């Protein structure tokens, strides 16, 4: 059974490309959509070029694995993220 290791404070995902966050160079970010609607999550490289995107359902939690320099943003600041790791 794996457990989540908290490595940083939870914060709202930025909502614009220029403010996208690496979450302190995280390689795993736990996302939680605290809103009642689904929102788009976008992953960018360090040059602000799109890598991929997905919709995070209302109330959903997801773990995103990424390169330490990659950046995240959301369509709404009610999507929260935290730098995490896993233990066994």
N, C-alpha and C positions, 0 to 999 in steps of 0.2 A: 504494500500500500504506500503510495507516495503522499507526501504532505507538502503544503505550500509554506515556503520560507519567506516571510516579509522582509524586504530589503530597502523599502522606501515608503514615504507617506503617500496616501491616496490623494489624487488631485484630478480636477476636471481636465479632460482632453482639450487642447487648443482647437479652435474652429477655423483657423486660417492657415494657409500654407506657410507664410512667413514666421508663424509662431509655433509650428509643429514641434513636438517634443520627443527626445530620445529616452525620456524618463531616467535621467542620470546614467546614460550609457547602458541601459538594461538590455539583456538578451531575451528576457521573458517578461511580459507585461500582462497583468490580470486586468481585464476590462469588465466593467459592470454598467449596464444601461439602467439608470435609475428613473428614466422617463416612462410614460405610458404609451409611447410610440416607438417604432423601430427607427434606428439611425444608421447612416453610412459611416463606416470607419475606413480610413485611407492610410496605407503604409507608403512612405516615401524614402528614397535614399538620401544621403547627406547633401546631394545637389538638388534636392526638392523635386526629383523626378519620380513619378508614380511607379510603385512596384506592384501594388494590388489593392483591392478594396473588397469590403463585404458589408452586409447589413447585419447589425446586431439587434435582435428582437427586444422588445420591451421586457425589462426585468431579467434579461439574460446575462450570463457571465461567460467569458471566453478567455483563454490564455493564448497570447500571441507570441510566437517565437520569432526573433528577428536578429539581425546583426546589431552590434552595440551602437553603431552610428546611424542606423535607420530611425526614422521619425514617424510619429503617429499624430493623426488629427481626426476629429469627428465632426459630423454635421450639426451637433448640438452639444453644449457644455454640460448637459446632464449625463453624458457618458463619462465615467470615472475610470482612472487607471492607477495602477501601483506597480512598482518594480518588485518582482518576486523571483524566487528560485524554487527548486524542488528538492526534497530530501527523501530518502528511502528508509 
